[in-house]
Every structure is written in structure tokens, then in C-alpha cells.
Amino acid sequence: MGFIIAGAVIILYVVLITKCLYVAKTAKDELGSLIASGITGIFVFHMIENIGMVMGLLPITGVPLPFISYGGSSLITNFICIALILNISSKRQKTIFVK
């Protein structure tokens, strides 16, 4: 079951990253787009670094795998990043009627 679970986790991360990039692309203003793309970059870097460490391709560092690795401060930081992405996503609705 290890290969199946690892594949499912990687697929879930790819879905998370594509959704974050979609939010960055459709953000209402430039600041929201920059924040969303920066958070996406954080998730991509942490995912690639941690998976590379486990496979032995990259040097071992203290980078946690988002939402899976043990650590309270990392989990809280990831939840704050997701909250920022959700806030940017909720503000992207543009008004149809202008007063």
C-alpha cells in the first residue's frame, strides 16, 4: 500500500498546486496574484525538497512535507497560507454593475 498511498499524496499535492495557480491567475488585483503565486511556490518547494530528501536525490534538510510531516508550527503556517488563498479566491468575484 505504500506506493499507492504515496502516489495519492503526490496527486493531491498536484491538485492543490494547480488550484492555487488558478487562484493566482484569476485574482482581482496584482497583490493577490503575487501572494497566491508566492504561497504556491512555498508549497512546490517544500513538496519537491521533502520528496527529494526521501528518495535520496537532495541533501537532508529540515523542510517538512506540508500537512503530513510532524510539527505544530509548520501545520499552523500551512493553514494560514491556505486561508490566504481562500480569501484571495473569495475576493476575485468582480462586480457586474458599476454605480
C-alpha positions as CSV (number, residue, x, y, z in Angstrom):
1,M,0.0,0.0,0.0
2,G,3.0,2.4,0.3
3,F,3.3,3.1,-3.4
4,I,-0.5,3.7,-3.8
5,I,-0.6,6.0,-0.8
6,A,2.5,7.9,-1.9
7,G,1.0,8.3,-5.4
8,A,-2.3,9.5,-3.9
9,V,-0.4,12.1,-1.8
10,I,1.5,13.4,-4.8
11,I,-1.7,13.6,-6.8
12,L,-3.4,15.6,-4.0
13,Y,-0.4,18.0,-3.9
14,V,-0.6,18.5,-7.7
15,V,-4.3,19.3,-7.4
16,L,-3.6,21.7,-4.6
17,I,-0.8,23.4,-6.6
18,T,-3.0,23.7,-9.7
19,K,-5.9,25.2,-7.7
20,C,-3.5,27.7,-6.1
21,L,-2.2,28.7,-9.5
22,Y,-5.7,29.1,-10.8
23,V,-6.5,31.4,-7.9
24,A,-3.3,33.4,-8.7
25,K,-4.2,33.6,-12.3
26,T,-7.8,34.8,-11.7
27,A,-7.0,37.1,-8.7
28,K,-8.8,40.5,-8.7
29,D,-5.6,42.6,-8.2
30,E,-1.9,42.2,-8.7
31,L,-1.1,41.9,-5.0
32,G,-3.5,39.0,-4.6
33,S,-1.9,37.3,-7.6
34,L,1.6,37.8,-6.2
35,I,0.6,36.5,-2.7
36,A,-1.1,33.4,-4.2
37,S,1.8,32.6,-6.5
38,G,4.3,33.0,-3.6
39,I,2.3,30.6,-1.5
40,T,2.2,28.2,-4.4
41,G,5.9,28.5,-4.7
42,I,6.3,27.7,-1.0
43,F,4.2,24.5,-1.4
44,V,6.1,23.5,-4.5
45,F,9.5,24.0,-2.9
46,H,8.5,22.1,0.3
47,M,7.0,19.2,-1.7
48,I,10.0,18.8,-4.1
49,E,12.6,19.2,-1.3
50,N,10.9,16.7,1.0
51,I,10.3,14.1,-1.7
52,G,13.8,14.6,-3.0
53,M,15.2,14.0,0.5
54,V,13.2,10.8,1.0
55,M,14.4,9.5,-2.4
56,G,18.0,10.4,-1.6
57,L,18.3,12.8,-4.5
58,L,18.6,16.0,-2.4
59,P,20.5,16.7,0.8
60,I,18.7,16.2,4.1
61,T,17.3,19.5,5.5
62,G,14.6,20.3,7.9
63,V,11.9,21.1,5.3
64,P,8.6,19.5,6.3
65,L,6.1,18.0,3.9
66,P,3.0,20.3,4.1
67,F,0.1,18.9,6.1
68,I,1.8,15.5,6.6
69,S,5.2,16.0,8.5
70,Y,5.1,16.3,12.2
71,G,5.4,19.8,13.6
72,G,2.9,22.2,15.1
73,S,4.3,25.5,13.7
74,S,4.6,24.1,10.2
75,L,1.0,23.0,10.3
76,I,-0.3,26.3,11.6
77,T,1.7,28.1,8.9
78,N,0.3,25.9,6.2
79,F,-3.3,26.5,7.4
80,I,-2.6,30.3,7.4
81,C,-1.3,30.0,3.8
82,I,-4.5,28.1,2.7
83,A,-6.6,30.7,4.5
84,L,-4.9,33.4,2.5
85,I,-5.5,31.5,-0.7
86,L,-9.2,31.1,0.2
87,N,-9.5,34.8,1.0
88,I,-8.0,35.8,-2.4
89,S,-10.3,33.3,-4.1
90,S,-13.4,34.7,-2.4
91,K,-12.4,38.3,-3.4
92,R,-11.9,37.5,-7.1
93,Q,-15.6,38.0,-7.9
94,K,-15.8,41.1,-10.0
95,T,-18.9,43.3,-9.9
96,I,-21.1,43.3,-12.9
97,F,-22.9,46.6,-12.3
98,V,-21.0,49.8,-11.6
99,K,-22.7,52.6,-9.8
